[in-house]
């Protein structure tokens, strides 16, 4: 009956908590707790009637999901809680972990491929720095040149400032220097961090000959340094060579091949010893047609009989001493026989 109703029943409020007598007072967080049956068909976004201040803090477009917040492609992203996706199904997200040394270390352990990639990249960068920057060519020194300018030798070698020092190859430089037959490659040295030392030798023409209507000048290794069809040219300071048996025609920059190997050896030894003793310019002609009876002719008219090619050094030395003595005695011309270098024989020219 209405008279038997409690005040809280007539107002529709929740019943007060039962009096337990000795029950301790409620804590702050336990107060204002709602008692009674659960609400049915209520909007979860609505605020309770006893907390209107919370409604003022909410967006007006929260209930109908309108606004930039809800227009993203994948819906609202809620960190550390639930996210309502396309099917309105809550999806649990774990809270982000704080960054730290242990986290980075464990990340590297979990990603060995990433560690390998970073290591390879760092090694490649270090190698490129050393190869292209630290060990780059900065100085080029030419050693052994006399007539040919160093700038021309550097141009022919292909070595230039700024190129990687480790890429400079002695074999490539030697091949490039062959463009000039007067140059002979000796060696190439690399001095860290960026210096190249290139040693060369200038080929010297020591003799000339004519064959098949062509005049050739050669060095002591029979390298052809110059050729011409003008036979009126007579190199004044070079030795004319007669009697060579040519195997094939040679061009400038190539070695003249002879039919007999022993004649090749005699040629090389004779001009080498003449270079050592400094008498190349003294000799006008060398007749090598008979390897058992080699003949030289000096520019002042003496004929030198060497015999065979044995003991060439001693024979040439005996010839120089005998010639100087004969000139002091007033002789001009004749035959000096040095087949026995320790006992030279002189035959004056017939009047």
C-alpha positions, 0 to 999 in steps of 0.5 A: 500500500501507499502508506506502507511504501518507503520514501525511497520507493515513492521517489524512485530512487535506489534503496539505501545500503543496509545498515550493518551496524558495526560495518566501517564507513565506505571509502571515497571510491566506494561511495555513490555506487548504484544499486538496483537492476541493470539498465536496459536498452540504454545508449552507452554514450549517454552520461548519467543524470547525476553527472551532467558536467561530463556531457559538456566535455563530450563532442556533439558528433560522438553519438552519430560518429560524424566528424574528421575523427570518424572519417579515417580509412580504418576508423578511430585508432585508440592506443592502449585500449579498445578500437571499434573496427568496421564490424564494431568488434573491439580489438585489443591493443597492447600499450607501447613499450618504452624504448631502451637499451634492452629493447634495442638489443632484443630488437637486434636479436630478433632481426639478424637480417637487419644487423647484417644489412647494416654491417654490410652497408657500413663496410661498403661505405668505409671501403668507398671512402678509402678507395675513392677519397683517402687513397686517391692519386694526388702526385705523379712523379716521372723518373728517367726521362731526358728528352720527352717532357714529363707531362707527355709521359703522364698523358700517355700513361693514363694516370691522372690526379683524383683517380683511385690509387689502387686502380693504377696498374703497371701492366696497363701503364706499360701497354699505353707507353708503347704508343711512343716507341721512344719510351720504355717502361721500367717500373711503377711504384705506389706510395701511400696515401696518394703518390705514383712514381713512374720510371721510364727509359728513353730509347736511343737510336744507335744504328741504321740500315736499309732493306727493300728500299726502306731506311730504318733506325733502331736501338740496341734491342733492334726496336724500329724507332723511325723509318723512311723511304727517302734513302738520301737521309744519312743519320750523322751520329749513328752506326750503319749496319750491313749484312743483317739477314732480315726475316720479316718487315718491321714497323715503327714500335716493333722489333726487327727479327733476324733469320739467325739467332746467333746474329741477333745475339752478336748485334745485341752484345756488340752495341751493348759493349759499344754503349758501355765503352762510350765509342758508339759515335766513334764507329761509322759502320759495322759489317756483320755479314760474316759472324766469324770475321766482324769488321768495324770502320771508324769515322777517322778511317781505321778498319777494326778486325774483331774476328768472331764475337768472343771477348767483345769487351776486351777487343773493343778496349784494345782497339781504343787504346791502339787507335789513340796511340796511333793518332799520337804518332800521326797515323790516319787510317789503316787496319787494327787487328784485335783478334788477340786483344792482348797483342793488337797488330796494326797495318798502315794504309797503303799509299 
